[in-house]
């Protein structure tokens, strides 16, 4: 039987503890960057909406309606748009079940920089018959270059779903709209595309917890 001297045992225990803490820290770091589930994201987007309207004086606009289609037949909705009273900027738009207000069908939240420019927005939507199980969850990152405004839409795993840009470059109007299957080397090579999207942040992961 191997004998372990007390001095070695104490240090071995310390080393083991340090290793365990290192591994735990690594696991926590990875967990912090793990994509939330769609239901978690849906709740987080709504929580950000609640936080923003609590911090601003807002005015609201409302519309109501009824869904079309066989699956959604009979479901009614109420859309409330929340605007910052002072600036008129749209802070969020929430689409609820008209009869069950706590059932959130769609949550959209905008975040602006100190200059009033939209820098990111979050979108989550669920079918009216299953409001806690969203079918879509997106993080949209915005970018500005002169008179060009572009945004890139990310899924929760980082996959790019959509890209859009419009504005004016060197006196010429620019409008680019690309679905995920149209974003390729040929499209990315144009001077207009580079002007729109070069320099845009790719750090979508820091926003999987909406803020």
C-alpha positions as CSV (number, residue, x, y, z in Angstrom):
1,X,0.0,0.0,0.0
2,X,1.4,3.4,-1.0
3,X,1.9,5.8,1.9
4,X,1.1,9.5,1.4
5,X,3.0,11.8,3.7
6,X,0.8,14.5,5.5
7,X,2.7,17.4,3.8
8,X,2.2,15.9,0.4
9,X,-1.5,15.0,1.2
10,X,-2.2,18.6,2.3
11,X,-0.6,20.0,-0.9
12,X,-2.2,17.3,-3.1
13,X,-5.6,18.2,-1.6
14,X,-4.9,21.9,-2.3
15,X,-3.9,21.2,-5.8
16,X,-7.0,19.0,-6.3
17,X,-9.2,21.8,-4.9
18,X,-7.6,24.4,-7.2
19,X,-8.1,22.1,-10.2
20,X,-11.7,21.5,-9.2
21,X,-12.3,25.2,-8.8
22,X,-10.7,25.9,-12.2
23,X,-12.9,23.3,-13.9
24,X,-15.9,24.7,-12.1
25,X,-15.1,28.2,-13.2
26,X,-14.6,27.0,-16.8
27,X,-18.0,25.2,-16.7
28,X,-19.7,28.3,-15.3
29,X,-18.0,30.4,-18.0
30,X,-19.2,28.1,-20.7
31,X,-22.7,28.0,-19.2
32,X,-22.8,31.8,-19.1
33,X,-22.3,31.8,-22.9
34,X,-24.6,28.9,-23.6
35,X,-27.7,29.8,-25.6
36,X,-30.9,30.0,-23.6
37,X,-33.9,27.9,-24.6
38,X,-36.5,29.8,-26.7
39,X,-38.9,29.9,-23.8
40,X,-36.1,31.4,-21.6
41,X,-35.3,34.0,-24.3
42,X,-39.0,34.8,-24.7
43,X,-39.3,35.6,-21.0
44,X,-36.0,37.5,-21.0
45,X,-37.1,39.8,-23.9
46,X,-40.4,40.5,-22.1
47,X,-38.4,41.2,-18.9
48,X,-36.2,43.7,-20.8
49,X,-39.4,45.4,-22.1
50,X,-40.7,45.7,-18.5
51,X,-37.4,47.1,-17.4
52,X,-37.2,49.7,-20.1
53,X,-40.8,51.1,-19.7
54,X,-40.1,51.3,-15.9
55,X,-37.2,53.6,-16.7
56,X,-38.9,55.9,-19.1
57,X,-42.0,58.0,-19.4
58,X,-43.9,56.3,-22.1
59,X,-47.0,56.7,-24.3
60,X,-48.7,53.8,-25.8
61,X,-50.7,52.9,-28.9
62,X,-53.0,49.9,-29.2
63,X,-54.6,47.9,-31.9
64,X,-56.6,44.7,-31.7
65,X,-57.5,42.0,-34.2
66,X,-58.1,38.3,-34.9
67,X,-55.7,35.8,-36.4
68,X,-56.4,34.3,-39.8
69,X,-55.8,30.7,-40.7
70,X,-57.2,27.4,-39.6
71,X,-54.7,26.8,-36.7
72,X,-55.2,30.3,-35.2
73,X,-58.9,30.7,-35.8
74,X,-60.7,32.1,-32.9
75,X,-57.6,33.6,-31.2
76,X,-57.7,37.4,-30.8
77,X,-54.7,39.6,-30.0
78,X,-53.9,43.1,-28.7
79,X,-50.8,44.9,-29.9
80,X,-49.3,47.6,-27.6
81,X,-46.5,49.8,-28.9
82,X,-44.5,51.7,-26.2
83,X,-42.9,55.0,-27.2
84,X,-40.5,57.1,-25.2
85,X,-42.6,60.2,-24.6
86,X,-39.8,62.7,-24.9
87,X,-38.2,61.5,-28.1
88,X,-40.9,59.4,-29.8
89,X,-38.6,56.4,-30.1
90,X,-40.3,53.1,-30.2
91,X,-39.0,51.2,-27.1
92,X,-41.0,47.9,-27.6
93,X,-44.0,46.3,-29.1
94,X,-45.9,43.5,-27.3
95,X,-48.6,41.4,-28.8
96,X,-50.8,39.7,-26.2
97,X,-53.7,37.3,-26.2
98,X,-56.7,39.7,-26.1
99,X,-58.4,37.5,-23.5
100,X,-55.4,36.3,-21.6
101,X,-53.1,39.3,-21.3
102,X,-50.3,37.3,-19.6
103,X,-50.0,35.1,-22.7
104,X,-47.4,36.9,-24.8
105,X,-47.5,36.0,-28.5
106,X,-44.8,38.4,-29.7
107,X,-42.2,40.5,-27.9
108,X,-40.0,43.1,-29.7
109,X,-37.6,45.3,-27.8
110,X,-35.3,48.1,-29.2
111,X,-32.1,49.3,-27.6
112,X,-30.6,52.7,-28.5
113,X,-27.2,54.2,-28.0
114,X,-26.4,57.6,-26.4
115,X,-27.0,59.3,-29.8
116,X,-30.4,57.8,-30.2
117,X,-29.4,55.2,-32.8
118,X,-30.9,51.8,-32.8
119,X,-28.0,49.5,-32.0
120,X,-29.8,46.2,-31.3
121,X,-33.2,44.7,-31.0
122,X,-34.7,41.5,-29.8
123,X,-37.6,39.5,-31.3
124,X,-39.4,36.5,-30.0
125,X,-42.7,35.1,-31.3
126,X,-44.9,32.1,-30.3
127,X,-48.1,30.7,-31.8
128,X,-51.2,31.9,-30.0
129,X,-52.2,28.3,-29.1
130,X,-48.8,27.7,-27.5
131,X,-47.6,31.1,-26.1
132,X,-44.8,29.7,-23.9
133,X,-43.1,27.8,-26.7
134,X,-41.7,30.4,-29.2
135,X,-41.2,29.4,-32.8
136,X,-38.8,32.3,-33.6
137,X,-36.1,34.0,-31.5
138,X,-33.7,36.5,-32.9
139,X,-30.9,38.9,-32.0
140,X,-30.6,41.8,-34.4
141,X,-27.3,43.8,-34.4
142,X,-27.3,47.2,-36.1
143,X,-24.5,49.1,-37.8
144,X,-24.0,52.5,-39.3
145,X,-21.5,53.7,-42.0
146,X,-22.1,57.2,-43.1
147,X,-25.7,57.3,-44.5
148,X,-25.9,53.5,-44.5
149,X,-27.9,51.6,-41.9
150,X,-27.6,47.8,-41.8
151,X,-28.5,45.0,-39.5
152,X,-27.7,41.3,-39.2
153,X,-30.2,38.9,-37.7
154,X,-28.8,36.0,-35.6
155,X,-30.5,32.9,-34.3
156,X,-29.8,32.0,-30.7
157,X,-27.0,29.7,-31.8
158,X,-25.3,32.5,-33.8
159,X,-26.4,31.4,-37.2
160,X,-27.2,34.3,-39.5
161,X,-30.8,34.3,-40.6
162,X,-31.1,37.6,-42.5
163,X,-29.2,40.7,-43.5
164,X,-30.5,44.1,-44.5
165,X,-29.0,47.4,-45.5
166,X,-30.4,50.6,-46.9
167,X,-29.3,54.2,-47.4
168,X,-27.0,56.2,-49.7
169,X,-23.4,55.5,-50.7
170,X,-21.6,58.0,-52.9
171,X,-24.8,59.6,-54.0
172,X,-26.4,56.3,-55.0
173,X,-29.3,54.6,-53.2
174,X,-28.5,51.2,-51.6
175,X,-30.9,48.5,-50.6
176,X,-29.7,45.0,-49.7
177,X,-32.0,42.2,-48.3
178,X,-30.5,38.7,-48.0
179,X,-32.1,35.6,-46.6
180,X,-29.7,33.0,-45.0
181,X,-29.4,31.0,-48.2
182,X,-28.6,34.1,-50.3
183,X,-25.6,35.2,-48.2
184,X,-22.7,33.9,-50.1
185,X,-19.3,34.9,-51.6
186,X,-20.8,36.5,-54.6
187,X,-23.2,38.7,-52.7
188,X,-20.5,39.5,-50.1
189,X,-18.0,40.7,-52.6
190,X,-19.9,43.8,-53.9
191,X,-18.6,47.2,-52.8
192,X,-22.1,48.0,-51.5
193,X,-22.2,44.9,-49.3
194,X,-18.8,45.7,-47.9
195,X,-19.8,49.3,-47.2
196,X,-22.9,48.0,-45.3
197,X,-21.4,45.2,-43.3
198,X,-17.7,45.6,-43.0
199,X,-17.0,46.6,-39.4
200,X,-20.3,45.3,-38.0
201,X,-19.9,43.6,-34.7
202,X,-20.0,39.8,-34.8
203,X,-20.2,39.5,-31.0
204,X,-23.8,38.3,-30.9
205,X,-23.1,36.0,-28.0
206,X,-23.0,38.8,-25.4
207,X,-26.6,39.5,-26.1
208,X,-28.2,36.1,-25.7
209,X,-29.2,37.4,-22.3
210,X,-31.1,40.5,-23.7
211,X,-29.9,43.8,-22.3
